Amino acid sequence: MFDTSRLSIEAQPIVEAAAAIYLRHTKPWFVGLVVHGSALKGGFIPGCSDIDFQLYLNDMLSVETCLSIQREISQIDPDPFRYIQCYPYINILPEEHTGPVPGAYHILAGRLPVAEATRSQLQESARTRIAALNPMPKYLVDGLLESGIGRLSWNIRWLCTDVWSAVYQVLILQGHDPFTIWNLPKPQAIQLMQQNTPLGQTIRTFYRAVQVYYTSEETIEEGLSVIEAGVSFLQSVKAWLKESFILC
């Protein structure tokens, strides 16, 4: 029913099952369904990476429809991925979002009702987001003062999102082609950061810490190592930004 040949073998059955559920329950309002991220590009981290969908509709979904989708989608085992993640849009994207990056997304069904990202948009987004980057965001400060089931892992996931985005944005600011960069899996993007620089050293430390932590998520210390390494990388990004005068 869906062409999943571009996706990783591990992702294909999960994407097919989830896509069928989304399409069946949203058919009256359906415009298009897109998959992107590491399930498509490769380089996913077992137990950490999500399967990422964008669902385009011409009307909002009712509570009843969302509940029906959840009853079925929750029966899908996402392993070796962590979550099935889907963002619905009513034919348009939020103002601060760019469209999908050419080559870095795949239309499973329907059509894409928004314009693809342009190189200039991705460059401007990188400048804006890196300029506003906070190496110790409030969610992380708050989270480290809390305790309870899933709290630490949830904050680590938010931090991972910030770190991986910063990797791609820094590479764009360093002069690499935005389309090429956003099509790279994480390991290949990391390789573009010179190993003997603070950026290169701290992102590799973070990557190793993430791989260790998501093997089992058994110890708090392994989780804290991810946070420490992630913050260290974001601090290196801010230091690099200051030294390079790239936004001046």
C-alpha positions in Angstrom: 0.0 0.0 0.0 2.9 2.4 0.8 6.3 2.7 -0.9 8.7 2.3 2.0 11.7 1.2 -0.1 13.7 4.3 0.9 13.4 3.6 4.6 15.7 1.4 6.7 14.6 -2.2 6.8 14.0 -1.9 10.5 11.6 1.0 10.0 9.6 -0.4 7.1 7.0 -2.6 8.8 6.5 0.0 11.6 5.9 2.8 9.1 3.6 0.7 7.0 1.4 -0.2 10.0 1.3 3.3 11.4 0.6 4.9 8.1 -2.3 2.6 7.5 -3.8 3.7 10.8 -3.4 7.4 10.1 -4.8 7.1 6.7 -7.8 5.0 7.7 -8.9 7.3 10.6 -8.2 10.7 8.9 -9.5 9.9 5.4 -12.2 12.6 5.3 -9.6 15.3 6.1 -6.5 13.7 4.7 -4.1 15.7 2.5 -0.7 14.0 2.8 1.6 11.9 5.0 5.3 12.4 5.2 8.1 10.4 6.9 11.5 12.0 7.7 14.4 11.7 10.1 16.7 8.8 10.8 14.2 6.1 9.8 14.7 7.5 6.3 18.2 8.9 6.3 19.7 6.1 8.4 22.1 6.3 11.3 19.3 5.8 13.9 20.3 5.0 17.5 18.5 1.9 18.8 16.3 2.7 21.7 16.7 6.5 21.2 15.6 7.5 17.7 12.0 8.1 16.8 10.0 7.4 13.6 8.9 10.8 12.6 5.8 11.6 10.6 4.1 14.8 9.4 0.4 14.4 8.8 -1.2 17.1 6.6 -5.0 17.6 7.0 -7.6 20.1 5.8 -9.4 20.2 9.2 -8.6 19.6 12.8 -9.1 16.1 14.3 -11.8 15.5 16.8 -11.0 14.0 20.2 -12.8 10.8 19.2 -10.6 10.4 16.1 -7.4 11.0 18.1 -8.6 8.4 20.8 -9.3 5.9 18.0 -5.9 6.4 16.5 -4.2 6.0 19.9 -6.0 2.7 20.6 -4.5 1.2 17.4 -1.2 3.0 17.2 -0.3 1.9 20.7 -0.5 -1.7 19.6 2.5 -1.3 17.3 5.9 -2.2 18.8 8.3 0.5 17.6 11.4 -1.5 18.5 14.3 -0.8 17.7 13.0 2.8 17.6 11.7 4.5 20.7 8.6 6.2 19.6 6.2 6.7 16.7 6.0 10.5 16.6 3.5 12.3 14.4 2.8 16.1 14.0 -0.4 17.0 12.4 -0.7 20.3 10.4 -3.7 21.9 8.9 -2.3 22.5 5.4 0.2 25.0 6.7 3.3 25.0 9.0 3.8 27.2 12.0 5.4 30.5 11.1 8.8 29.6 12.6 9.0 26.3 10.7 10.5 25.7 7.3 9.1 23.2 4.9 10.6 19.7 4.5 14.1 19.6 3.1 14.4 18.3 -0.4 15.7 14.7 -0.3 15.3 14.4 3.5 11.6 13.4 3.5 9.4 10.9 1.7 5.7 11.2 0.8 4.0 8.0 1.8 0.5 9.0 0.6 -1.3 12.1 -0.8 0.7 15.2 -1.5 2.8 17.8 0.2 0.7 21.0 0.5 3.5 23.2 1.7 6.6 24.5 -0.1 9.9 22.7 0.4 12.5 24.6 2.4 14.9 26.7 0.4 18.6 27.1 1.0 18.2 30.6 2.2 15.5 29.6 4.6 17.7 26.9 6.1 20.6 29.3 6.4 18.5 31.9 8.1 17.0 29.3 10.4 20.5 28.2 11.4 21.6 31.7 12.2 18.5 32.5 14.2 18.5 29.3 16.2 22.2 29.2 17.0 22.1 32.8 18.0 19.3 32.0 20.5 20.8 28.8 21.7 20.9 28.3 25.5 23.4 25.7 26.6 21.5 25.1 29.8 17.8 25.5 28.9 15.2 26.0 31.6 13.6 22.6 31.0 17.0 21.0 31.8 17.5 23.1 35.0 14.0 22.3 36.2 14.3 18.7 35.3 17.5 18.1 37.2 15.7 19.4 40.4 12.9 16.9 39.9 12.6 13.1 40.3 10.0 10.5 39.3 9.3 7.9 36.7 10.6 8.9 33.3 11.6 12.4 34.3 15.3 12.1 33.6 14.8 10.2 30.3 12.3 12.8 29.1 14.7 15.6 29.7 17.5 13.7 28.0 15.3 13.3 25.0 14.7 17.1 24.8 18.4 17.7 25.1 19.1 15.2 22.3 16.8 17.2 20.1 18.6 20.4 20.8 22.0 18.9 20.3 21.3 17.1 17.0 19.7 20.2 15.6 22.7 22.3 16.7 25.0 19.9 14.9 23.3 20.5 11.5 22.9 24.2 12.1 26.6 24.7 12.9 27.7 22.8 9.8 25.4 25.1 7.7 27.0 28.2 9.3 30.4 26.7 8.6 29.6 27.0 4.9 28.3 23.5 4.0 25.3 23.2 1.6 22.1 23.1 3.7 20.4 20.5 1.6 23.4 18.2 1.7 23.8 18.6 5.5 20.2 17.9 6.3 20.3 14.8 4.2 23.2 13.3 6.2 22.7 10.7 9.0 24.0 11.8 12.3 27.3 9.8 12.2 28.2 11.4 8.8 27.3 14.8 10.1 29.5 14.3 13.1 32.5 13.3 10.9 32.4 16.8 9.3 33.3 18.3 12.7 37.1 18.2 13.0 38.1 15.8 15.8 40.8 18.0 17.2 38.4 20.9 17.9 36.2 21.5 20.9 33.2 21.1 18.7 34.5 17.8 17.3 35.6 16.4 20.7 32.4 17.3 22.6 30.0 16.0 20.0 31.8 12.7 19.8 31.7 12.4 23.6 28.0 13.1 23.5 27.4 10.6 20.8 29.2 7.8 22.8 27.3 8.7 26.0 24.0 8.5 24.2 24.8 5.1 22.7 25.8 3.8 26.2 22.8 5.2 27.9 20.2 3.9 25.5 21.6 0.4 25.6 19.7 -0.1 28.8 18.9 3.2 30.5 19.7 1.4 33.8 21.7 3.9 35.7 21.2 7.5 36.6 25.0 8.2 36.2 24.8 7.2 32.5 21.9 9.5 32.0 23.8 12.3 33.8 26.8 11.7 31.5 24.6 12.3 28.5 23.4 15.6 30.0 26.9 16.7 30.9 28.2 15.9 27.5 25.3 17.5 25.7 25.6 20.8 27.7 29.4 20.7 27.1 28.8 20.5 23.3 26.2 23.4 23.4 28.7 25.5 25.4 31.3 24.7 22.7 28.8 25.9 20.1 28.4 29.2 21.8 32.2 29.6 22.3 32.7 28.8 18.6 30.0 31.3 17.6 31.7 34.0 19.7 35.1 33.3 18.3 34.0 33.1 14.7 32.0 36.3 14.7 29.7 34.4 12.2 26.6 36.3 13.2 28.2 39.8 13.4 
